[in-house]
Amino acid sequence: MEKTQRVVIKNKNGIHTRVAAMVARQAQKIEKIWDCQLYLRRLSSADGVACNSVLPLVSLKIRHGELVEVYSPNPGSEEAVFKLASFLSQTVELEVPDTEAIDSILQENTLASEKIFESINNGLIAMDSHGIINIFNRAAEEITGVKAADIIGKKADEWVPNFNLNDLLASKRENLGLKHKIGKKWVITNESPIIVDDEVIGGVVVFQDISQIEELSGELHSVKELKEKLNNILETVDDGICMINHAREVTYVNHPFVKMFKKEGTQVLSRKIQDLFVAEKFAETFFAGQGELIITNSDNREFIMTARPIIIEQKFRGNVIVARELTEIAQLADRIELLSEKARFLQDELAKKEDLNPSFNNIIGKSGALIESLTVASKAARTDAAVLIRGESGTGKELVARAIHRAGARHKKPFVGMNCAAIPSNLLESELFGYEKGAFTGAYKEKRGKFEIASGGTIFLDEIGDMDKAMQAKLLRVLQEQEIERIGGAHPIKIDVRVIAATNSPLEAMMKDGSFRRDLYYRLNVITVMLPPLRQRKGDIPLLVEYFTEKISKKYDLPRCAMTKTALSALEQYHFPGNVRELENMIEGGMTLSNSDWITLADLPGYLCDEMGGESAEKSLRWGDGDNLPTFAEMERELIARALAKHGSFRQAGLALGLDHKTISAKVRKYQLG
């Protein structure tokens, strides 16, 4: 809160230059004793000026008899305000015959100086021997972005640290032509101490904004650098490049152009392009960029030559002529075909990723096989059709089922999971359909089954292949009629449930041997989501490792660990029969056993070391008998990879393998060979 005191100015000529000097001197003494900042203002103004500087006091133009206010924003400054107010109220006219004339001259000169300072375009800062700023003109405000009212009466080095103004006062030496940066602007400064009778009584800094000059200098340097880069590019490309002016005189040729047409040792620059190729006819359409020219050199090699007009400010300045060997163009065509296939593959993958519902974001992985499966699952979420999720144990079937539920219209209703293999067959019916009170011994009250609980939402039947045939028949009726009967119940109960089933069992083989009902299979298998095992998406292992380390760190409040390259390589070589669940358990064990911020190979199960020692990092096909036979998919993947490596394009690889290029393209997407 401000401390204020009002004072009537009794001096006949008001606060003129001499009185202002007396007030400033007294203010400096008081401020030093009470460690505060004192200000003076008219009652009609909310803003004042610093009392420790002459020019601001003079600029107020306070006259005799005016009521002014001394104030300070600093706490504990009441005594300081009172002292300066008392001094102002006691100030009387000095008894000097020409006082009025002297005051008038001083006042006029001071105001004139102030006008001059404000009108110059260079920034001006003046300070006293204590480094207190007393002049800070308009240009200085514009360049620095600091208001004069905020800085006058303050220490210079605190507000303009770039200039080292205290060093200027201490050294007594001029510093001319120094360059400083203020914010985003560059300035050049001349710094001079004010010395009277070998005593430094202050200092002056004049500075000019040179940002535009610096920008132009930077642009010029960029142009030179760009020209040098362009020359290097033109000399290193394989194409022959020739530039001609509007008179069709050669102004530049690169080395490949000279070499293509055997012009070494020939004067090329400043000659007409027609003179270099006497036997050729250059039509006007060629220079207009509408035609091409086939030229055969002395080695009977054919080159195609094209010209592009150079237009600058809507005026024709010449042409850029590009020559390229036709055999190279044929190779480029094959390369373009390969790149086009890869681009289509990437576009397809991107489209699949973008089509995924956000509910699937918590499923970690970006391999093509996984994204393809999740795309099917995301589409399945749009309807209430039954979904059968297939995949080995530990591949995340329940995660996908929950994601389908969250992405569907039933996401606000219950999701009820049921593992059919975990419940004995004689209890499974009561768990699924419930029972009435007294239905059997121990049924003391009625119980709702999983289907009733899930009504309106989704029921997830995991390990559906382990359900016995009698129970399969009852489940089939529920799916067909959308109604259940509790054990001991007399009336059916209508339900509205979406069914998602999952299994790692070979249902097709089970149908053949009669252990799984064919009609139930077709009822459940409306949409199939086939989840790939982890060994078929090993590119996702680093992502999964990062995810699980963060998850386990939060779960057990452990320090987050990183995995060494050797340990990660061992994981990528391992075949993972337990899939993602096995990987998570490995990482949990590794983080628990690790004594540092790194999970090493020694922290992982011992059989990984055996796996790493027994297999090469570079896998190849293994033909023979035994348990190590590769799967058909692994053999197919390696054959296609080998064919692509040898032949380079989808078309040539397809011819070598007896397949069309579209089939090769589809297999490349499937096995992520792009």
Secondary structure, DSSP 8 states (H G I E B T S, - for coil): --EEEEEE--STT-S-HHHHHHHHHHHHHHHHHHT---EEEETT-S--EETT-HHHHHHT---TT-EEEEEE-STT-HHHHHHHHHHHHH------TTHHHHHHHHHHHHHHHHHHHHH-SSEEEEEETTSBEEEE-HHHHHHH---HHHHTTSBHHHH-GGG-HHHHHHH---EEEEEEEETTEEEEEEEEEEEETTEEEEEEEEEEE-HHHHHHHHHHHHHHHHHHHHHHHHHHSSSEEEEEETT-BEEEE-HHHHHHTT-TTS--TTSBHHHHSTT----HHHHTTS-EEEEE-TT--EEEEEEEEEEETTEEEEEEEEEEEHHHHHHHHHHHHHHHHHHHHHHHHHHHHHHS-GGGTTS----HHHHHHHHHHHHHTTS---EEEE--TTS-HHHHHHHHHHHSTTTTS-EEEEETTTS-HHHHHHHHHEE-TTSSTT--S-EE-HHHHTTTSEEEEETGGGS-HHHHHHHHHHHHHSEE--BT-SS-EE---EEEEEE-S-HHHHHHTTSS-HHHHHHHTTEEEE---GGG-GGGHHHHHHHHHHHHHHHHT----EE-HHHHHHHHHS--TTHHHHHHHHHHHHHHH-SSSEE-GGGS-THHHHHHHHS-SS-----SSSTT---HHHHHHHHHHHHHHHH-SHHHHHHHHT--HHHHHHHHHHHT--
